[in-house]
Amino acid sequence: MRTKALLIGDVRFQYKYGFYFIYLVFTLIYISLLYALPDTWRDQAAVLMIFSDPAAMGLYFMGAIVLFEKSERVLNSIAISPVKPLEYVTAKLISLAIISTIVGWLIGVFGGVVENPFFFLLGVFLGSCLFSAVGLMVAAGIGTLNQFIVATIPAELIINVPAIVYLFGWKPGWLILHPGASIIELCQNGPNAWLAAIILAVWVGITAGVARHTVAKSLQALGGVKL
């Protein structure tokens, strides 16, 4: 019940502060760019846009949300409330994943790359959760936007570079174990989509677990005592 209340509160927050409007603007820009590209480029360009925007931008939006909550002392209130770290993390990940999945679906449909709706939506949803969990891990331990941007560069490189080379044709069997490559495999409805779904779900579980631990330590510090 608390998770549901937190989720509704996060959605309202994102709507109030223009997250939906920003996503709408980027969606329109990306769709326009797709139609300006040659047909031979469109499929890969659409998947790259879906990977880099609806999914990956969750990392930066998560950082902005957490930093805002810190500045407004929202986390201080959560630290003394019955809310558990796992409930906080779950609500955050799902709230951003919902809007990312909607945007990814629109880009995918207009780009003509949705071959299997189930795998496509699963890839975007889990991909968003993965990036958001990484963003939450980083944001929980820093205090300024500049620090957050610098701290996320290694994570972006580690996730993005293998995914991009996988998208453009370098697909050794072992690379499917990489979460970014798994997202691409799902969005493209590749032959290893089921395996990619399992691997990506495991990665999301791991990153969400680490994010929960990081948030717990952060809230514990705000509370001033160890329980």
N, C-alpha and C positions, 0 to 999 in steps of 0.2 A: 504493500500500500504506500509506504514511504517512497519507494522507487518511482511509482506512478506519479505521485505528487511532485517529486523532483523533476521528472521528465516533462511534465506539463509546465512547470516553472521555467525550465531551460528553453522550451520551445517558445514560450511567451517572451522570454528575455531576448532570444535571437530575433524574433519578429520585431520587437520594440526598438532594438538598436540597429536595425537595417541589414541583418545578415541575409534575410530572404531577398531583399532588394538587390544586394550585391551579387548574390548567386544568379538572380534573374538577368542582371546586366551582363555578367560573364557568359551566361548561357546563350543569350542573343548574339553576343560578339562571336562566340565559338561557332554557332550554327551558321552565321553569316560567312565566317572564314572558310568553313567547310565547302559551302557552295561556290566560293571563289577559287577553290583549288581544283586542279585537274582531277578527273575521275580516278585515274590510276593512283593518286596519292590519298584519296579520301578515306579509305578504310583504315590505313595505318594512322593517319592524322587524327581521325575520330577517336580511335582507341587511346592514342597518346594524350589527347585532350581530356578524355574521361579519366585516365590515370592521374594526370598532373593537376587537374582542377577539382572536380567534385571529391575525389578521394584525398589527394595530397593536401589540398587547401584546408582540410579538416585539422591538419597539424597546426597551421598558423592561427586558424580561428580558435582552436582550443587554447592556444597560448594567450590570445587576446582575452578570451573569456576568463581564464584563471587569473590573469594579471588584473583585470577589472575587479574581480571578486576580492582579490587581495587589497586593492586600493580602497574599496568600499567596505572593508572589514566583514564581508559576507562569510568568509571562511572562519572568522572568529565565532560567529553565531553557530555555524555548523559544528565547530569543535566542541561546543557545550550542549549540543542537541543530541537526541537519540539516533540521528542519522549515522549509519555505518559507512566506512570508506567504500566498501563494495557497492553499496546503493548509490553513493555519489558518483562513482566511476561509471557504473552501468547507465545511469541516467544521462550523463555527459556523452558517452559514446553513442548511445542510441539516438539521442536528439540530433546530433550532427549527421549521423548515418542516414537518417530519414531524408533530410533535405539533399544530401549528397546523392542518394540513390535516385531520387526524383530527377535531379538535374542530369545525372549520368544517363538515365533512361531517355530523357528528351534528346540529348546529344546523340545517343546511340541510335534512336529511331530515325532522326533526321539525317544522320550520317549513314544509315543503312547497314549497320554492323551488328545488329541484334539477330543472331542466328538461333540462339537458344535462350529465351527469356529467363528461365530459371537460373542457369549458370551465370548469365550476364548480371542479373540483379544481385545474385549471391556474391559475385566478385566485387561489384561496386560497394555493396553494403559492408562486407567483411574488410575490404580495402580501406574504407573510410574508418571503420573501427580500429584498424591497425594503426593508421596514421594519427588518429585522434588520441589513442592510448600513448603513443610515443610523445605527442605534444603535451599530454597531461603529465607524463613522467618528467619531462624537461621543465615545464612551467612550474611544477610544484616546488622545485628547488631553487628558483631564481626570482629576482625582484624587479627587473626592468625589461622593456621590450628589446633593447639592444642586446642585452645578455641572452635573451631567448633566441633571437635570430642567429647569433653566433653559435650558440649551443646546438641548434638544430641542423647546422650545415653538415656535420659528419653523418647524422642519421639520414638526411636527404640523399647524400651521395651513396651510402651503403644500400638504401632501398631502391633508389631511382636508376642508378647506372646499370646494374644487372637486368632490371626490367626493360630498359630501353634497348639494350643489345639483344635481349630475347625477342622483343617486338620486331626488330629489324632483321631477324633471321638466324642469329647465333643461338641454337637450341640444343646444347648437349643435355643428355638425360638427367644429369645430376643437378642442373640449374633449376629444375622444377621445385627443388627443395627451398629455393629462395622465395620469400613471400611476395616480392614484387613480380617475379616471373609467374607465380601462381595466379596473381590478379590478371595478368595479361592472358594467360591460358584460359581462364574462365570467361573473360570478356570476348575472346575470340572463339569460344566453343571448341577448343583444341581437343586432340585425341586423349589427352590425359586430364580432362576436366574434373573427373571425379577425384582423382588423386590430388589435383591442385586444390580442390575444395577442402579435402581433409587436412592437407598441409597448411593451408591458409587459416583454417579454423584453429589449428594447434598454435600457430604463431599469434593469432589474436588472443587466445587464452593465455599464452605466456606473457605477452605485452600488457594485457589487462591485469594480470596478476601482479606484475611488477609495478604497474601504475597504482594499483590498490595499496601495495606496500608503501610506495612513495607518498601517496596521499595520507595514509595512516600516520606516517612519521611526521608529516607536515602538520596535520591536525593535532597530533600529540604535543608537538612543540608549541603550538598556539595555546593549547590547554594548560601548559606549564607543568604537567605531571605525567608520569608514566603509569599506565594502568595495566 
